[in-house]
Amino acid sequence: MSNKIYAKKLCEALEKDLKESNDKFETVKYFRQNMVSVAIWITCVNSHYNKKDLSVEDIFRRVNEIVRTSRPSVVRYLEEAKNSKYLEFNKSSIDKRSYRIMPSEKTIYEFEQWSEVFNV
């Protein structure tokens, strides 16, 4: 497929996504609030697929590689996502003071459903 055809199909998929996804997927709507929450979402989902553990500090560092933000802002989004059951916090078996943060089953399921629109 040529680059122009792919670019056209990708634009159509992105437009369709913006029109429909927020109504269909609760977790997608939550995480697409702004660039900080998008960066948290992609970081957590990517780590899930790569079977990597994440702490608050790991997430804060990765998010700041994408968009400059404060640690309290990242923690606030993480807490909101935890309270909404979009992320899960499990005590670390190595350091009992820290938590392993991972996307919930619902977040993974909706991410996979949502991402199908990009199979162009």
Backbone bond lengths (Angstrom), bond angles and torsions (degrees), N, CA, C in turn:
res aa  C-N    CA-C-N  psi(-1)  N-CA   C-N-CA  omega(-1)  CA-C   N-CA-C  phi
1 M - - - 1.445 - - 1.527 108.29 -
2 S 1.319 116.71 134.59 1.466 119.55 -179.59 1.520 110.66 -71.60
3 N 1.327 114.89 159.91 1.471 120.38 -179.70 1.522 112.11 -60.68
4 K 1.339 117.65 -38.14 1.465 120.92 -178.68 1.524 111.16 -67.41
5 I 1.309 116.78 -41.01 1.468 120.35 179.13 1.528 109.67 -67.06
6 Y 1.333 116.29 -43.73 1.462 120.24 177.93 1.530 110.22 -61.20
7 A 1.331 117.63 -45.41 1.465 121.95 -179.55 1.521 110.64 -60.87
8 K 1.327 117.53 -41.33 1.474 121.67 178.40 1.522 110.12 -63.24
9 K 1.323 117.35 -45.88 1.475 120.88 179.83 1.523 111.25 -65.66
10 L 1.323 116.77 -38.48 1.456 120.40 178.31 1.530 110.59 -64.26
11 C 1.322 117.51 -43.35 1.471 120.78 177.42 1.523 110.95 -60.55
12 E 1.317 117.15 -42.26 1.472 121.03 177.88 1.525 110.71 -62.87
13 A 1.331 116.34 -41.81 1.465 120.40 179.04 1.526 110.71 -65.51
14 L 1.323 117.56 -42.39 1.466 121.15 178.48 1.525 111.19 -63.05
15 E 1.317 116.43 -42.43 1.470 119.98 178.57 1.532 110.52 -63.25
16 K 1.317 116.65 -44.63 1.461 120.71 177.89 1.529 109.94 -60.78
17 D 1.310 116.04 -43.44 1.459 120.98 179.39 1.521 111.20 -59.00
18 L 1.328 117.80 -47.63 1.460 121.08 -178.50 1.525 111.97 -63.51
19 K 1.313 116.97 -32.92 1.468 121.35 -179.89 1.524 112.68 -75.19
20 E 1.339 117.43 -34.03 1.458 120.08 -168.19 1.526 116.61 -113.73
21 S 1.305 119.51 -32.11 1.464 121.56 -167.93 1.520 115.10 -65.71
22 N 1.320 117.71 -38.61 1.462 118.38 -177.72 1.521 111.69 -63.57
23 D 1.315 118.03 -29.45 1.463 120.95 177.72 1.522 111.86 -79.64
24 K 1.320 116.98 -29.01 1.469 120.98 -175.50 1.525 113.77 -87.82
25 F 1.321 117.54 -32.06 1.455 120.83 -170.24 1.531 111.49 -127.53
26 E 1.311 115.28 108.31 1.466 122.71 -178.15 1.531 112.08 -59.08
27 T 1.331 116.88 -44.19 1.466 119.49 -177.39 1.525 111.07 -70.25
28 V 1.320 117.15 -37.60 1.466 120.78 177.79 1.523 109.00 -61.94
29 K 1.311 116.85 -45.41 1.469 121.04 178.76 1.522 110.62 -58.54
30 Y 1.326 116.74 -45.23 1.462 119.94 -179.45 1.533 111.21 -60.76
31 F 1.318 116.20 -51.66 1.461 119.52 -173.16 1.526 113.43 -74.04
32 R 1.328 118.71 -15.58 1.467 119.90 179.55 1.523 112.46 -93.92
33 Q 1.312 118.03 22.57 1.469 121.60 179.02 1.528 112.28 -61.82
34 N 1.320 115.72 -42.82 1.465 121.61 -176.80 1.525 108.44 -162.92
35 M 1.321 116.85 179.50 1.466 120.52 -175.33 1.524 112.96 -65.99
36 V 1.312 118.64 -31.64 1.468 120.34 179.25 1.523 109.81 -66.14
37 S 1.324 117.27 -48.35 1.466 119.27 -178.91 1.534 111.35 -68.88
38 V 1.330 117.91 -32.87 1.474 120.11 175.16 1.526 109.61 -63.69
39 A 1.324 116.55 -43.90 1.474 120.41 -179.84 1.535 110.80 -63.40
40 I 1.322 117.40 -39.26 1.471 121.04 176.95 1.521 109.39 -63.12
41 W 1.318 116.59 -46.89 1.472 122.84 -178.99 1.525 111.32 -57.58
42 I 1.327 116.31 -53.22 1.463 120.60 -177.55 1.529 110.58 -64.78
43 T 1.321 118.09 -39.22 1.464 121.79 177.86 1.523 110.87 -60.68
44 C 1.331 116.48 -46.76 1.469 120.26 -177.39 1.529 111.81 -69.11
45 V 1.313 117.09 -43.69 1.465 119.84 -179.50 1.528 110.47 -67.04
46 N 1.317 117.29 -42.68 1.461 121.11 178.74 1.531 110.93 -60.77
47 S 1.313 116.78 -43.49 1.469 119.88 178.33 1.520 111.46 -64.45
48 H 1.323 116.71 -35.99 1.468 120.81 176.67 1.534 109.93 -58.79
49 Y 1.320 117.30 -50.50 1.464 120.44 -178.12 1.527 112.81 -68.00
50 N 1.331 116.08 -27.19 1.466 120.00 178.17 1.526 112.98 -92.95
51 K 1.348 115.59 4.78 1.469 122.21 178.27 1.534 111.84 53.92
52 K 1.333 115.18 45.47 1.471 121.61 178.06 1.519 108.55 -112.21
53 D 1.317 115.73 137.83 1.457 120.65 175.87 1.525 110.02 -78.52
54 L 1.328 115.64 146.94 1.458 121.82 177.82 1.519 110.22 -127.38
55 S 1.314 116.18 138.82 1.464 122.08 171.04 1.533 107.11 -108.86
56 V 1.306 116.38 174.15 1.467 120.33 175.86 1.524 109.43 -58.03
57 E 1.328 116.29 -43.77 1.470 120.19 -179.34 1.524 111.84 -62.76
58 D 1.336 117.31 -41.03 1.471 120.76 177.59 1.525 110.20 -59.47
59 I 1.323 115.44 -46.48 1.461 120.17 -178.85 1.523 110.16 -64.21
60 F 1.328 117.02 -45.31 1.464 120.55 179.25 1.526 111.14 -57.02
61 R 1.325 117.14 -46.41 1.477 120.59 179.86 1.521 111.75 -61.72
62 R 1.329 116.67 -45.71 1.472 120.00 -177.81 1.520 111.94 -67.38
63 V 1.323 116.44 -41.07 1.466 120.07 178.51 1.521 109.76 -61.05
64 N 1.341 117.36 -40.98 1.455 120.51 -179.54 1.523 113.60 -69.99
65 E 1.305 118.30 -14.42 1.464 120.58 171.87 1.521 110.36 -75.24
66 I 1.328 116.62 -21.57 1.470 122.15 -178.21 1.529 111.09 -98.70
67 V 1.328 115.84 -46.80 1.464 121.06 -177.19 1.532 108.47 -146.61
68 R 1.325 116.46 136.05 1.466 120.50 179.95 1.520 109.16 -72.07
69 T 1.326 115.60 129.05 1.454 121.53 179.09 1.515 109.04 -155.55
70 S 1.305 115.89 171.75 1.459 119.93 179.67 1.524 110.67 -94.82
71 R 1.303 115.14 157.12 1.468 120.15 176.00 1.529 111.00 -60.33
72 P 1.356 119.15 -44.73 1.473 118.72 177.91 1.542 113.67 -58.03
73 S 1.323 117.60 -35.14 1.472 119.94 177.58 1.522 111.04 -65.18
74 V 1.317 116.53 -44.54 1.466 120.44 179.02 1.524 109.59 -63.24
75 V 1.319 117.39 -44.93 1.464 121.16 179.91 1.528 110.38 -61.44
76 R 1.330 117.12 -39.83 1.476 120.33 179.11 1.527 110.97 -61.57
77 Y 1.330 117.28 -46.01 1.474 120.30 177.93 1.526 111.15 -63.09
78 L 1.318 116.27 -41.25 1.468 119.53 179.04 1.520 111.08 -62.31
79 E 1.318 116.80 -43.82 1.469 121.16 179.48 1.532 110.84 -64.13
80 E 1.338 116.82 -43.35 1.467 120.39 178.35 1.526 110.32 -61.41
81 A 1.319 116.18 -43.83 1.466 120.43 -179.77 1.528 110.43 -66.23
82 K 1.306 117.01 -37.20 1.469 121.02 176.79 1.532 110.05 -64.65
83 N 1.322 117.04 -46.65 1.466 121.28 -179.59 1.529 112.15 -64.58
84 S 1.328 116.85 -29.61 1.465 121.51 177.43 1.527 112.35 -85.92
85 K 1.334 115.39 -2.33 1.472 122.89 -179.55 1.533 113.03 66.75
86 Y 1.341 115.69 33.00 1.462 121.67 174.65 1.531 110.51 -93.89
87 L 1.325 115.54 -24.65 1.467 122.10 174.92 1.517 108.41 -128.04
88 E 1.323 115.61 152.34 1.461 121.76 177.29 1.518 108.96 -117.11
89 F 1.328 115.30 140.13 1.463 122.31 177.84 1.520 107.27 -115.11
90 N 1.307 116.74 119.04 1.465 121.58 177.46 1.519 108.58 -120.45
91 K 1.343 115.64 136.41 1.469 119.91 178.86 1.523 109.84 -57.12
92 S 1.304 115.25 136.90 1.453 121.09 176.71 1.526 109.45 -69.37
93 S 1.305 116.89 136.30 1.465 120.07 177.44 1.530 110.86 -75.97
94 I 1.318 117.34 -19.66 1.465 122.11 -178.67 1.533 110.88 -88.55
95 D 1.326 116.49 -49.41 1.460 121.91 -178.36 1.525 107.80 -122.33
96 K 1.311 116.80 103.58 1.469 122.15 -174.95 1.533 113.19 -63.87
97 R 1.319 117.59 -10.75 1.464 120.76 178.69 1.526 111.69 -85.35
98 S 1.312 117.75 -17.62 1.469 120.14 -176.06 1.529 111.37 -112.09
99 Y 1.326 113.98 168.20 1.461 121.29 -178.55 1.517 110.52 -121.69
100 R 1.319 114.45 147.74 1.463 122.40 169.03 1.519 105.68 -90.16
101 I 1.312 117.07 125.62 1.465 120.94 -177.81 1.516 108.24 -109.12
102 M 1.337 115.27 131.68 1.461 119.89 -179.22 1.521 109.75 -145.33
103 P 1.319 116.72 155.64 1.464 119.42 177.07 1.527 110.35 -69.49
104 S 1.315 116.07 147.55 1.462 120.91 176.95 1.531 109.68 -72.43
105 E 1.314 115.91 167.05 1.466 120.25 176.40 1.525 110.48 -58.30
106 K 1.329 116.55 -40.22 1.466 120.72 179.45 1.529 110.75 -62.26
107 T 1.328 116.99 -42.76 1.462 120.63 179.38 1.521 110.60 -62.16
108 I 1.324 117.05 -44.22 1.475 120.45 179.12 1.523 110.64 -65.16
109 Y 1.325 116.59 -45.90 1.468 120.58 -179.82 1.540 110.54 -58.85
110 E 1.331 116.11 -48.97 1.465 118.77 -178.67 1.527 111.65 -68.12
111 F 1.322 117.83 -34.43 1.465 119.89 176.45 1.533 109.85 -61.01
112 E 1.315 116.41 -44.92 1.468 120.45 -179.59 1.529 111.50 -65.40
113 Q 1.323 117.00 -41.53 1.463 120.11 177.21 1.529 110.56 -65.53
114 W 1.311 116.18 -45.89 1.461 121.82 -179.56 1.524 111.64 -60.41
115 S 1.326 116.91 -42.74 1.470 120.84 -174.24 1.526 113.30 -69.54
116 E 1.329 117.86 -14.44 1.465 120.00 178.51 1.517 112.95 -60.31
117 V 1.326 117.77 -27.65 1.456 120.79 -179.99 1.537 111.59 -62.69
118 F 1.326 116.51 -20.32 1.455 120.27 -177.73 1.525 113.50 -91.67
119 N 1.311 117.88 3.57 1.466 121.60 174.69 1.526 107.93 -77.90
120 V 1.310 115.11 75.90 1.470 119.76 -175.36 1.491 112.33 -98.10
